[in-house]
Amino acid sequence: MLVSNKISRTLEGPYRFIGFYFVVVSAMSLYEQAWIIFSIHAVVGWFLLGSYSGVDIDTEKQRFRSFNMWFGVLKTGKWEPVAKYLGLTLISMNKVYSLYSRSNRNITSKKKEFRVYFVNTKKRPAIAVKKCKTNDEAQRCMDEMAIWLHLPVYSTKH
């Protein structure tokens, strides 16, 4: 069975807004029949909104691949054996985005997410395999992967 997990966008934050901007400008230039401006803005918008990274796991052949998906179509990455890693672990992460205004005021947004990682030979988290919003969902996904890949689960020090 092939499991594909999207980990993160290649370009996040303001780049998504810029991608939407390019799509709107390309739509307006299509209406005005400005073909060169349309094609340039469409390709850049498509790249900004469609590119992301993730992990494919082939449970039957016991291998995985970290990949980058360019334009939402082209997938690049190299297959590696799962046996290179000792097991799986669950890590909670806090994503913090800060925005500073010209008057030196800041707005901070915090978001907690949970990621399942492969554990390398030094018993450290190496490669993110799955990203989840809640601890229970991440724990359930980690248990499923541990069964599929025949890997032990390691706990982390907090």
Stockholm file with secondary structure:
# STOCKHOLM 1.0

chainA/1-158         MLVSNKISRTLEGPYRFIGFYFVVVSAMSLYEQAWIIFSIHAVVGWFLLGSYSGVDIDTEKQRFRSFNMWFGVLKTGKWEPVAKYLGLTLISMNKVYSLYSRSNRNITSKKKEFRVYFVNTKKRPAIAVKKCKTNDEAQRCMDEMAIWLHLPVYSTKH
#=GR chainA/1-158 SS CEEEEEEEESSCTHHHHHHHHHHHHHHHHHHTTCHHHHHHHHHHHHHHHHCEEEEEEETTTTEEEEEEEETTTEEEEEEEEGGGSCEEEEEEEEEEEEEECTTSCEEEEEEEEEEEEEECTTSSEEEEEEEESSHHHHHHHHHHHHHHHTCCEECCCC
#=GC SS_cons         CEEEEEEEESSCTHHHHHHHHHHHHHHHHHHTTCHHHHHHHHHHHHHHHHCEEEEEEETTTTEEEEEEEETTTEEEEEEEEGGGSCEEEEEEEEEEEEEECTTSCEEEEEEEEEEEEEECTTSSEEEEEEEESSHHHHHHHHHHHHHHHTCCEECCCC
//
